[in-house]
Amino acid sequence: MTDLFQLSAVEAAQKIRAGELSAYALTRACLDRIEALDGDIRAWAYLDAERALAQAHEADRQQAAGAIGGPLHGVPVGIKDVIDTADQPTQFGSPIFAGRQPEEDAACVAALRGAGAIILGKTVTTELASLTPAGTRNPLDHGRTPGGSSSGSAAGVACGMMPLALGTQTAGSVIRPASFCGLFGFKPTPGFISRSGVLLQSHTLDTIGVFARSLPDVALIADCLGAQDRSDEISYPRALSRLLAFLTEAPAANGQFAFWRTPAWEHAEAGTHAAFGELVRELGSACQTIEMPNECDNLIAYQHTVQSAENAAWYGSILDRHAAQLSPAMRARLEAGQQVTARAYLEAETARDVLYAAMAPVLHRYEAIICPAAPGPAPQGLQATGNPIFNAMWTYLGVPAVTLPLLEVDGLPVGVQLIGPRRGEARLLRAARQLMERLGAKM
């Protein structure tokens, strides 16, 4: 018999809707799991068990009255501690903001509540969603990082503390920790999920993403979050999101994938090289190894320039007023960002759409581009969160990405990252399904 904490979000929501499972029992199982494991994992910055159980009681009362709150009715979710919650503190992983209590929910949290989700608490983030970790451990090996900056969200979902969690990505803060923890991670096109009420450090790069233990779960929560919000300047109009229906009901395509080593390939470990070589051979004629225009070699440098400059702009007042309370690494990053020239920033910023236009024909020709989600398995040690080099270029281009826990190196997971065209979330998730079916992997 499956322990309740092992249920996928789709399974749990279906059982609750059918009256086969109570939201209280599921929430209690998740809280028990947290109590048992979080002393070692350290995934939570703030947890309010009493409030979570009260939410669950109310969900069950509504269920008994015939009022289902939405697609996530009674399903527990973790929220990264850079995303505002009106009933829980949001402290950005920094002593500077200790005790900060927002007055309103972020738009994405409000959307989850509207879908019936149980908000368990706030998951650990690195300092200001940047470099310096806060001690969260990888559930697969406590001596290794879970990745960052969405450390607690990834670690918590991976060990069954909750089926779903929110993260944010400016370089690789969703896709990389999902890879390190053996999860499905999804970073959509910027503007697919509203950033209103979320700590902003880079207005052109910051994107909300999700963690889950199955591909349908990714689609389920993304559907609940994917709507236009006029308070976020990059949010765009679109039809009602139906990713789960498209993923599960539409016939899987039978197209071809493209494997691109990317300009980051030299940073990948030997085991990753071997694993992806085997993957490409396994796919055979369904996967073509490709090259990109030479200009794409600048993707990594351009992303770094944009993030550095925008970090310095958004966090400049924090550096001015609270330098002593910042970690040395954070101070160094902001000081370096202040040295980025206007010319370098504008060159990197204006190159974004030019490079996307050069790559768009490839993104539309193939089902998806395949590349590593990280250089290798989660690194040893808790002093850093790993290299985002395989993710940053895609964040810079503003394209959707999903990582699938399909490969292992030395007994630890390495994610297979799939990339699609901007606003092509449905197509990308269908491509992920196709790839998993080809490899005989559980979706």
C-alpha positions as CSV (number, residue, x, y, z in Angstrom):
1,M,0.0,0.0,0.0
2,T,1.3,3.4,-1.0
3,D,2.1,5.8,1.9
4,L,0.0,8.9,1.5
5,F,3.1,11.2,1.2
6,Q,4.1,9.2,-1.9
7,L,1.0,10.0,-3.8
8,S,1.4,12.3,-6.8
9,A,-0.6,15.5,-6.8
10,V,-2.8,14.2,-9.6
11,E,-3.5,11.0,-7.7
12,A,-4.2,12.8,-4.4
13,A,-6.5,15.4,-6.1
14,Q,-8.5,12.6,-7.7
15,K,-8.8,10.6,-4.5
16,I,-9.9,13.7,-2.6
17,R,-12.4,14.6,-5.2
18,A,-13.8,11.0,-5.2
19,G,-14.1,11.0,-1.4
20,E,-11.5,8.3,-1.0
21,L,-9.0,10.5,0.8
22,S,-9.3,13.5,3.1
23,A,-7.3,16.6,2.8
24,Y,-6.6,16.4,6.5
25,A,-5.1,12.9,6.2
26,L,-2.9,13.9,3.3
27,T,-1.7,17.1,5.0
28,R,-1.1,15.2,8.3
29,A,1.0,12.6,6.4
30,C,3.1,15.4,4.8
31,L,3.6,17.1,8.2
32,D,4.6,13.8,9.8
33,R,7.1,13.3,7.0
34,I,8.5,16.8,7.6
35,E,8.8,16.1,11.4
36,A,10.6,12.9,10.7
37,L,13.1,14.2,8.1
38,D,13.6,18.0,8.3
39,G,16.0,17.9,11.2
40,D,18.4,16.4,8.7
41,I,17.2,17.9,5.4
42,R,16.5,21.5,6.6
43,A,14.1,22.3,3.8
44,W,11.8,24.7,5.7
45,A,12.3,28.3,6.6
46,Y,8.8,28.6,8.2
47,L,6.2,25.9,8.8
48,D,2.8,26.4,10.4
49,A,1.4,23.0,11.0
50,E,-1.6,24.2,12.9
51,R,-2.6,26.6,10.1
52,A,-2.0,23.9,7.4
53,L,-4.3,21.4,9.3
54,A,-6.9,24.2,9.6
55,Q,-6.8,24.7,5.9
56,A,-7.2,21.0,5.4
57,H,-10.2,20.8,7.8
58,E,-11.8,23.6,5.8
59,A,-11.1,21.8,2.5
60,D,-12.8,18.6,3.9
61,R,-15.8,20.7,5.1
62,Q,-16.2,22.1,1.6
63,Q,-15.8,18.6,0.1
64,A,-18.6,17.3,2.4
65,A,-20.8,20.2,1.4
66,G,-20.2,19.4,-2.3
67,A,-18.0,22.4,-2.9
68,I,-14.7,21.4,-4.5
69,G,-12.3,24.4,-4.4
70,G,-10.4,23.6,-7.7
71,P,-8.0,21.3,-9.4
72,L,-5.6,21.2,-6.3
73,H,-8.3,20.9,-3.7
74,G,-6.7,19.6,-0.5
75,V,-3.2,19.2,-2.1
76,P,-0.3,20.5,0.0
77,V,2.2,22.8,-1.7
78,G,5.5,24.4,-0.5
79,I,6.3,28.0,-1.3
80,K,9.9,29.3,-1.8
81,D,10.7,32.0,0.8
82,V,11.0,34.8,-1.8
83,I,7.3,34.6,-2.7
84,D,4.9,36.7,-0.5
85,T,2.3,35.0,1.7
86,A,-0.1,37.1,3.7
87,D,-0.4,34.6,6.6
88,Q,3.3,33.6,6.8
89,P,6.6,35.6,6.9
90,T,8.6,36.0,3.7
91,Q,12.2,36.7,4.7
92,F,14.2,36.2,1.4
93,G,16.8,34.0,3.1
94,S,18.5,37.0,4.7
95,P,18.7,38.4,8.2
96,I,18.0,41.8,6.7
97,F,14.4,40.8,6.2
98,A,13.9,38.7,9.4
99,G,10.3,38.9,10.5
100,R,9.1,40.5,7.3
101,Q,5.3,39.9,7.0
102,P,3.6,40.7,3.7
103,E,0.1,42.1,3.7
104,E,-1.0,40.3,0.6
105,D,-0.3,37.0,-1.2
106,A,1.8,36.9,-4.3
107,A,-0.4,36.4,-7.4
108,C,0.9,32.8,-7.8
109,V,0.1,32.0,-4.1
110,A,-3.4,33.5,-4.6
111,A,-3.8,31.3,-7.6
112,L,-2.9,28.2,-5.7
113,R,-5.3,29.1,-2.9
114,G,-8.0,29.6,-5.5
115,A,-7.3,26.2,-6.9
116,G,-7.8,24.7,-3.4
117,A,-4.2,24.0,-2.5
118,I,-3.0,23.8,1.1
119,I,-0.1,26.2,1.7
120,L,2.2,24.3,4.1
121,G,4.9,26.9,4.6
122,K,8.0,28.6,3.2
123,T,10.9,26.6,1.9
124,V,14.5,27.6,2.3
125,T,16.1,29.8,-0.3
126,T,19.7,30.8,-0.7
127,E,20.4,34.4,0.5
128,L,18.3,36.7,-1.7
129,A,17.8,33.8,-4.1
130,S,21.4,34.2,-5.1
131,L,24.7,32.4,-4.2
132,T,25.0,31.7,-0.5
133,P,23.2,28.5,0.7
134,A,21.5,28.1,4.1
135,G,22.4,24.5,4.9
136,T,19.6,22.5,3.1
137,R,20.8,19.0,2.3
138,N,20.2,16.8,-0.7
139,P,17.8,14.0,0.4
140,L,19.7,11.5,-1.8
141,D,23.0,12.2,-0.1
142,H,23.1,14.5,2.9
143,G,26.7,15.5,2.1
144,R,25.7,17.0,-1.2
145,T,23.9,20.2,-2.2
146,P,20.3,20.0,-3.3
147,G,21.1,22.9,-5.7
148,G,19.9,26.5,-5.4
149,S,18.5,28.9,-5.1
150,S,15.3,26.9,-4.7
151,S,17.0,24.5,-2.3
152,G,14.1,23.7,0.1
153,S,11.5,23.4,-2.6
154,A,13.5,20.8,-4.4
155,A,14.7,18.9,-1.3
156,G,11.2,18.9,0.2
157,V,9.4,17.5,-2.9
158,A,12.2,14.9,-3.4
159,C,11.8,13.3,0.0
160,G,8.0,13.4,0.1
161,M,7.3,16.4,2.4
162,M,4.9,17.7,-0.2
163,P,4.0,16.7,-3.8
164,L,4.5,20.1,-5.3
165,A,6.5,23.3,-4.7
166,L,7.2,26.7,-6.2
167,G,10.6,28.0,-7.1
168,T,12.1,30.8,-9.0
169,Q,14.9,30.9,-11.7
170,T,17.2,33.7,-12.7
171,A,19.9,31.4,-14.0
172,G,19.3,27.8,-13.1
173,S,17.5,27.8,-9.7
174,V,14.6,25.4,-10.7
175,I,16.1,23.2,-13.4
176,R,19.4,22.5,-11.6
177,P,18.1,21.6,-8.2
178,A,15.4,19.4,-9.8
179,S,18.3,17.6,-11.6
180,F,20.3,17.2,-8.4
181,C,17.3,15.8,-6.5
182,G,15.9,13.5,-9.2
183,L,12.8,15.5,-9.8
184,F,10.8,17.0,-12.6
185,G,11.4,20.7,-12.8
186,F,9.6,23.2,-15.1
187,K,10.6,26.8,-16.0
188,P,8.0,28.2,-18.4
189,T,8.3,31.2,-20.7
190,P,8.7,34.5,-18.6
191,G,5.2,35.9,-18.1
192,F,3.5,32.5,-18.1
193,I,3.3,32.7,-14.3
194,S,2.9,36.1,-12.6
195,R,5.8,37.4,-10.6
196,S,3.7,40.0,-8.8
197,G,4.6,39.7,-5.1
198,V,7.9,37.9,-5.7
199,L,11.3,39.2,-4.9
200,L,12.7,40.7,-8.0
201,Q,16.5,40.7,-8.7
202,S,16.4,40.7,-12.5
203,H,13.4,42.1,-14.3
204,T,14.3,40.4,-17.6
205,L,15.4,37.0,-16.3
206,D,13.3,36.2,-13.1
207,T,10.8,33.4,-13.8
208,I,8.5,31.3,-11.5
209,G,8.9,27.6,-11.9
210,V,7.6,24.4,-10.3
211,F,8.9,21.1,-8.8
212,A,7.0,17.8,-8.9
213,R,7.6,14.0,-8.9
214,S,5.7,13.3,-12.2
215,L,5.2,15.0,-15.5
216,P,1.3,15.2,-15.1
217,D,1.9,16.9,-11.8
218,V,4.0,19.6,-13.5
219,A,1.1,20.2,-16.0
220,L,-1.5,20.2,-13.2
221,I,0.1,22.9,-11.1
222,A,1.2,24.9,-14.2
223,D,-2.5,25.0,-15.3
224,C,-3.4,26.5,-12.0
225,L,-0.8,29.2,-12.3
226,G,-0.8,30.0,-16.0
227,A,-3.0,33.1,-16.4
228,Q,-2.4,36.7,-17.4
229,D,-1.8,39.2,-14.6
230,R,-1.8,42.8,-15.6
231,S,0.2,43.8,-12.5
232,D,3.2,41.9,-14.0
233,E,4.5,43.9,-17.0
234,I,5.7,40.7,-18.8
235,S,2.5,38.7,-18.3
236,Y,0.8,38.1,-21.6
237,P,-2.8,37.2,-22.7
238,R,-3.5,33.7,-23.6
239,A,-6.3,31.1,-23.6
240,L,-7.1,29.1,-20.5
241,S,-4.1,26.8,-19.8
242,R,-4.9,23.2,-20.5
243,L,-1.4,21.6,-20.3
244,L,-2.6,18.5,-18.4
245,A,-5.3,17.8,-20.9
246,F,-2.9,18.3,-23.8
247,L,-0.3,16.1,-22.1
248,T,-2.5,13.2,-21.3
249,E,-5.2,13.3,-24.1
250,A,-3.4,14.6,-27.2
251,P,-1.6,11.9,-29.2
252,A,2.1,11.9,-28.6
253,A,4.0,13.3,-31.6
254,N,6.4,11.2,-33.5
255,G,8.9,13.9,-34.5
256,Q,12.6,14.2,-34.1
257,F,14.7,15.6,-31.2
258,A,17.8,17.6,-31.5
259,F,20.8,17.1,-29.2
260,W,22.9,20.2,-28.8
261,R,26.0,20.0,-26.6
262,T,25.8,23.8,-26.1
263,P,28.7,26.1,-25.3
264,A,28.7,24.7,-21.8
265,W,29.6,21.2,-22.9
266,E,33.3,21.5,-21.8
267,H,32.0,22.1,-18.2
268,A,30.2,18.8,-18.1
269,E,31.7,15.9,-16.3
270,A,33.0,12.8,-18.1
271,G,30.1,10.7,-16.7
272,T,27.6,13.2,-18.1
273,H,29.3,13.1,-21.5
274,A,29.0,9.3,-21.5
275,A,25.4,9.2,-20.3
276,F,24.2,11.6,-23.0
277,G,26.2,9.8,-25.6
278,E,24.3,6.6,-24.6
279,L,21.0,8.5,-24.6
280,V,21.5,9.7,-28.1
281,R,22.5,6.3,-29.3
282,E,19.4,4.8,-27.7
283,L,17.2,7.3,-29.5
284,G,18.8,6.5,-32.8
285,S,17.1,8.2,-35.8
286,A,14.7,10.0,-33.5
287,C,17.5,12.3,-32.3
288,Q,19.9,14.4,-34.5
289,T,23.0,15.9,-33.1
290,I,23.1,19.6,-34.2
291,E,25.3,22.6,-34.2
292,M,24.2,26.2,-33.8
293,P,25.5,29.5,-35.2
294,N,28.8,30.7,-33.8
295,E,27.0,33.7,-32.2
296,C,25.4,31.3,-29.8
297,D,28.7,30.9,-28.1
298,N,28.0,34.3,-26.5
299,L,24.9,33.1,-24.7
300,I,26.6,32.3,-21.4
301,A,28.5,35.6,-21.2
302,Y,25.5,37.6,-22.2
303,Q,23.3,36.1,-19.5
304,H,26.0,36.7,-16.9
305,T,26.3,40.4,-17.9
306,V,22.5,40.9,-17.7
307,Q,22.1,39.2,-14.4
308,S,25.1,41.0,-12.9
309,A,23.9,44.4,-13.9
310,E,20.3,43.9,-13.0
311,N,21.2,42.3,-9.6
312,A,23.2,45.4,-8.8
313,A,20.3,47.7,-9.9
314,W,17.6,45.9,-7.9
315,Y,19.8,45.1,-4.8
316,G,21.9,48.3,-4.9
317,S,20.0,49.9,-2.0
318,I,20.4,46.7,0.1
319,L,24.2,46.9,-0.5
320,D,24.2,50.6,0.4
321,R,22.2,50.2,3.6
322,H,23.0,46.7,4.9
323,A,26.4,45.7,3.5
324,A,27.5,44.3,6.8
325,Q,24.5,41.9,6.9
326,L,25.3,40.5,3.4
327,S,27.5,37.5,2.9
328,P,30.9,38.2,1.4
329,A,29.9,36.4,-1.8
330,M,26.7,38.5,-2.1
331,R,28.7,41.7,-1.6
332,A,31.2,40.7,-4.1
333,R,28.5,39.9,-6.7
334,L,26.8,43.2,-6.3
335,E,30.0,45.2,-6.4
336,A,31.0,43.4,-9.6
337,G,27.6,44.1,-11.1
338,Q,28.1,47.8,-10.4
339,Q,31.2,47.7,-12.7
340,V,29.2,46.5,-15.7
341,T,29.2,49.3,-18.3
342,A,26.1,50.6,-19.9
343,R,27.5,49.6,-23.3
344,A,28.1,46.0,-22.2
345,Y,24.7,45.7,-20.6
346,L,22.9,47.1,-23.7
347,E,24.9,44.9,-26.0
348,A,23.9,41.8,-24.0
349,E,20.3,42.9,-23.7
350,T,19.8,43.8,-27.3
351,A,21.4,40.5,-28.5
352,R,18.7,38.4,-26.8
353,D,16.1,38.6,-29.4
354,V,18.6,38.5,-32.2
355,L,20.0,35.2,-30.9
356,Y,16.5,33.8,-30.3
357,A,15.6,34.6,-33.9
358,A,18.6,32.7,-35.1
359,M,17.7,29.7,-33.0
360,A,13.9,29.8,-33.5
361,P,13.9,27.8,-36.7
362,V,15.6,24.9,-34.9
363,L,13.3,25.2,-31.9
364,H,10.3,24.9,-34.2
365,R,11.8,22.2,-36.5
366,Y,12.4,19.7,-33.7
367,E,10.1,18.4,-30.9
368,A,12.6,19.8,-28.5
369,I,16.3,20.5,-28.0
370,I,18.0,18.0,-25.6
371,C,20.9,18.9,-23.4
372,P,22.1,18.3,-19.8
373,A,20.3,20.0,-16.9
374,A,23.6,20.2,-15.0
375,P,27.3,19.5,-15.5
376,G,26.9,16.3,-13.4
377,P,25.3,14.9,-10.2
378,A,25.0,17.2,-7.2
379,P,28.4,18.2,-6.0
380,Q,29.8,17.3,-2.6
381,G,29.6,19.8,0.2
382,L,27.0,22.4,1.3
383,Q,29.1,25.6,0.8
384,A,27.9,26.1,-2.8
385,T,24.9,25.0,-4.9
386,G,26.5,23.9,-8.2
387,N,27.0,25.5,-11.6
388,P,23.9,26.8,-13.5
389,I,25.8,27.0,-16.7
390,F,23.5,24.6,-18.6
391,N,20.4,26.6,-17.6
392,A,21.5,30.2,-17.7
393,M,21.6,30.5,-21.5
394,W,18.0,29.3,-21.8
395,T,16.8,31.6,-19.0
396,Y,18.5,34.5,-20.9
397,L,16.7,33.5,-24.1
398,G,13.3,33.4,-22.3
399,V,12.4,29.9,-23.5
400,P,10.6,27.2,-21.6
401,A,12.6,24.3,-20.1
402,V,11.7,21.1,-18.4
403,T,14.1,18.6,-16.8
404,L,13.3,14.9,-16.6
405,P,15.0,12.5,-14.1
406,L,16.1,10.0,-16.7
407,L,19.8,9.5,-16.3
408,E,22.2,8.5,-13.5
409,V,26.0,9.1,-13.1
410,D,27.7,7.2,-10.3
411,G,24.3,6.2,-8.9
412,L,23.1,9.8,-8.6
413,P,20.6,11.6,-10.9
414,V,21.4,13.8,-13.8
415,G,18.5,15.5,-15.5
416,V,17.7,15.5,-19.2
417,Q,16.8,19.1,-20.0
418,L,14.3,19.8,-22.9
419,I,14.0,23.2,-24.5
420,G,11.2,24.5,-26.6
421,P,10.2,27.8,-28.4
422,R,8.8,30.7,-26.4
423,R,5.2,30.3,-25.3
424,G,5.5,26.6,-26.4
425,E,4.8,25.0,-23.0
426,A,2.2,22.6,-24.3
427,R,4.4,21.4,-27.1
428,L,7.4,21.1,-24.7
429,L,5.5,18.9,-22.2
430,R,4.2,16.7,-25.0
431,A,7.8,16.3,-26.2
432,A,8.8,15.3,-22.7
433,R,6.0,12.7,-22.7
434,Q,7.2,11.4,-26.1
435,L,10.8,11.1,-24.9
436,M,9.8,9.2,-21.8
437,E,7.6,6.9,-23.8
438,R,10.4,6.2,-26.2
439,L,12.7,5.3,-23.3
440,G,10.0,3.3,-21.4
441,A,10.2,5.6,-18.5
442,K,7.3,6.2,-16.1
443,M,5.7,9.6,-16.8
